[in-house]
Amino acid sequence: KKDRTMSFAKIAKSFARNYIKPLRSKLFQTRTVAQKPKMVHNDLATGVAATVTSLAAVAGGMYYFTQPNYSAIRAEIEELLDDLDYDDGSYGPVFVRLAWHNAGTYNMFDKTGGSEGAGMRFATEAKDPANAGLDIARARLEPIKQKYPEISYSDLWSLAGTVAIESLGGPKMKWVGGRKDNVSEELGPPAGRLPDAARGADHLRAVFYRMGFSDQEIVALSGAHVLGRCHTDRSGFKGPWVFSPTTFSNEYYRELFENRWKPKKWNGPHQFEDKSGKLMMLPTDMAIIEDPIFKPYAEMYYKDEELFFNDFAKVWYKLQHVGFTL
């Protein structure tokens, strides 16, 4: 038995020396289990060819010659989007919210939080009231993680939000993979870093300035509210922002400027509704057109959808890469 074991070890070393190492130098970025994977640029407009995955026993430990097959994972995400039994018929909006909230914990001053870590796997972030309902998105994506274990949760959630925006009619966007997940809850950021929708412009600036965003970028990111709706059993608020909550467009800004908004009379949190009572806006939304600095940017996007798409693509890329060293 000892002789057979030694023989196998010699064979493995010889194989690694003569075949694996030369191949690695040409095609792969090598990492040990404990190391951060190489970051992979993935242009979602054109897709990226799948990279070969293999595992070899090389003297000294286990090495993974692998990159997630982002093209295949993208296709899997697209297959999960539509479901007539869920909300407005698509999981896309909740995937966007998952990606946004995962990244929106970043603090540029102490370099904590951000799109790496996947802190919602742990109780502190998972139980943050701002993240209520995102367990639905995480559960929906879990089969993909099980099928492609080489992708981190951080990458999967970020990619899911990006793919959702594109698939729902949004701009084509760059995306970079290679995020690593935290191994313990202690490595994650504290709860309470996400925006409070019941507050105003000063609060928005405090949250987004902490992440390194400008006033214009705040307004551009707010345009993502064109997707989805609020739920009383999650945020406490109720209703969609637009009549087409599964289509990405500049409709959010059009509704802000062209519709008439009044405080909603109900037993829930403070929000606004239009004359029909079917659409709503949050206090943070109204701040976009009431604040004298925010308002001109909102008007620009209201009048020019192409400009909105271009600026949104840039700021979404920035959001999905804060706290992530390229």
N, C-alpha and C positions, 0 to 999 in steps of 0.2 A: 504493500500500500504506500509506504514511504517512497519507494523507487518510482511508482507511478505518479505520485504527487510532484516529485522533483522533475520528472520528465515533462509533465504538463507545464510546469513553471518555465522550464527552459524553452519549450515550444512557444509559449505565450510571449516571452521576452524576444525570441527570434522573430516572431510574427510582427511584434510591435516595432522592432528595429528596422526590419526590411520592408514593411508594407504600410503600417499605420503612420509612423512618423513622417515619411516622405509625403504621404497623402495629406496629412495634417498641415504641413508647411504650405501646401498649395491651395487647399480648399477650406480648411476649418480654423476656427478659433477654439483653442483648447482651454478647458476650465476644469477644476476639480469641483466636487460636490459643494464645497463651502465657498467657492469663488463666485463673483458676479459674472453673469454671461455677457458675451460680447453684444453690444447694441447693434441692432439691425435696422437699417433704413428701409421702410416699406412704403412705396408710393401707391396708395390705394386706388389711384386713377388707372394704373396699369397693372398692378399686382406684382408680386415677386415670385420667382420660380421657387419651388420647394427645395429645401436643402436636405441632403442625405443625413440620416440619423444612424449612428452606430455607437456601440459601447465596447470598450476593450479593456482587458486587464493588463496594465502596464506596470512594470516594476515600480513600487512605491505607492500605488493606490489606484482608485477607479477614476477614469477620465471619461468625460462625455464629449463626443464630437457631435454636437447637435445644435440646431437652431429650430425653433418652432416653425412649422409649416404655416406661415401666416396667410397664404392664399387659401389653403384648405380651411383654416379656422374662420377666415372671413366668410367663406361660403356657408359654413355651419351657422354662423351668427345670422346671416341673411335668412336662412331657413327657419330660424326661431322667431323672426319678427312678427309675422302675421298670425293672428289668432282671433277669430270673430267672437270668441267667448270672453276675451279680456278687454276691458275698458272700451276704447274706441276702435278696437280691432287690430291693435299693434302694440307689441312690447317695446317698440322703438323709443317712445318718450321716456319710459322708466329706465331704459339702458342709458340714455343721455343723462338722466338725473344721477344714476349710479356713478358714471364716469366723472361727472362734475363734482359731486360730493366727495368722491374719493380723492380728487386732486385739490379741492377747495379748502383743505386744512393747512395749506402751506404758510410758513412764516419765514420771510426772507431774512429776518434779522438773526434768528438762531438756526436757520436752515433745517427746521423740523417740519414734518408733515409733507403734503404734496402727493404726487401721483404714484410714488413708490410706497411699498409697505403693505398695502391692502389691509389697512387697520380694521375694516369692518368685519374681518374674520374673528375679531375679539370683542369682548363685551363693551368696553368703553365707547368705541365708535358705533358699534351695532345698536346700542341702546340710546344713543344720542337722539333726542326727539326729532331733530332735523333730518335724521335718516330713517324715520318711520316708513315702512312699506318697501324699503329697498331690499329686504330679505326676499321679496318676490322676484326681483331682477337677478339676485345672486343665485337663487334656486333654479331659475330658468336657464342660466348659463352653466350650471354645475356639470351637466352631462358633457359639455365640450371640454371642460377641465379634466374630467375623468378619461376622455378619449385622447386628449393631447396633454398629458401630465407635464410635458416639457415647458409649456407656457405658464408663466406666473399668473396668479390671480390679478396682480396689478396690471399686467399687460392685457389680460383678457377683458377686464372691465373697461379699460381705456379704449381698447380696440372696438369693443361692442358699442360704446357711445359714438365713436367716430363713424363706424359702419352704419349705425342707425340714422345719423344725420344725412349721410350721403344717400342712403336707400330711400329716405323720405323726401328726397328732392333737393337736398342741400348742396353746398359746394363740394367739389372734390378737394380732399385735404391730405397733406403729408402726415405721416405718422411714423414714429420711431419705437421699435421694440427693445426689450432688454431690461425692463424694470425687475427688481427683485422684491420678494415679499419679506416682511418682518418675521422673525422666528419667535417673537414673544410680544405680548401686549405692552410691556414696559417701553418698547422701542417706538411706540406710536405717539401721536400728538394728544394733548388733552381734549376733552369734549368741549363744545361751545364755540368753535372757530367759524362755523358756517353762518351765513347771513340770516338774520331774523326778518322775515317778510313783513312783520307788523310795524317795522320802523322806517326811518326816512333816509334822506340823502347823506347825512353825516355818518350814519351807521354803515351805509354802503361803502362810503369812502374809507372808513376805518378798516373794514374787512378786506377790501380789494387793494388798498394801498399797502396793507401788510403783506400781500402776496406780490406786490410790484406792478400793479396794473394802473393805467391812467384813467382819467375821466372818460375819454372816448372808448377805451376798451371795456369799461364798465357798461356803457350803453350798448355796445356791440354784443357783449355776452348776454345782456338782458333779452336780446332778441330770440334767444332759445326758448323763451316762454311761449313762442308760437306753437310749440309741441306740448301735447299732454293736457292734463287738468289737475286741479287740486281735489283732495279727498278729505272728508271730515274725519275719517278714521286714521289719517296719516298726519297731515299738517294742521288739520282742523279747519282749513279753508275749503271752499266748495266751488267747483265749476271750471270750465275751460276759459282761456283767454280769447280764443277765436273759434269760428264755426268749423274750421278745418284743422283739428288738432293733431292730425297725422301727416300734414304737409308742411315742409319747411319753406318759408317765404318771409317777406317783410310785412305780412299781414298784422303782426303784433303792433307795429308802429302805426299802421293805418287805423287800427281800432283805437289806439290811444288818442290820436288826433281827430279823427272823424266822428267817433262815437261820443255820446254824452254820458258821463259817469257820476253816480251819486252814491253815498254811503248805503250799504245794504242793511235793511232793518231785519235783524234776526238774532237768535241767541248765540250765534257763533262769534269768532273773532272779527275785528274790524276789517272790512274789505269793501270794495266798490262793485256796483253792478250797472249794466246798461238798462235802457228803457224796457227791453224785452225780458229782463231778469234771467236771461240764459247765459250771458257772458259776465266775467268778473275780472277785476284788476286788484292787485295787492297794493298796500301802501308803498312798498318799494317800487312798484311799477309806476304809480302816480308821481313818484319823486323824479322819474325820468323826464317827465314833461313839465314839472313844476319848478325844478331847480334851474336857475338861469345858465349854468354851465353845461349841464347835461342836455338841456332841451335842444340846442342847435345841432348836436350830433344826432339826436333822435329824429329831428326834421330831415337831416340828410338821408338817413336810412329809410324814412317814410317816402321820400321822393325818388330814391334811387336804389332799387333792389340789387342791382349788380354791385354797387359800391358796398352795400351791406354784406353780400355774400363774400366779397373779397376781404373785407375787414374781419368778418366773423371767422373765416378760415384761418387767418393769421392769429387771432386772439384765442381761438380754440386750441390751435397747436401749442401756443404758449401755455395755456392752462394745463394741457395734458402732459406737459414736460417740466412743470415747476417741481423742484425737489428731486429732479432726475438729471444726473450729469451726463451730457451727451458726449 
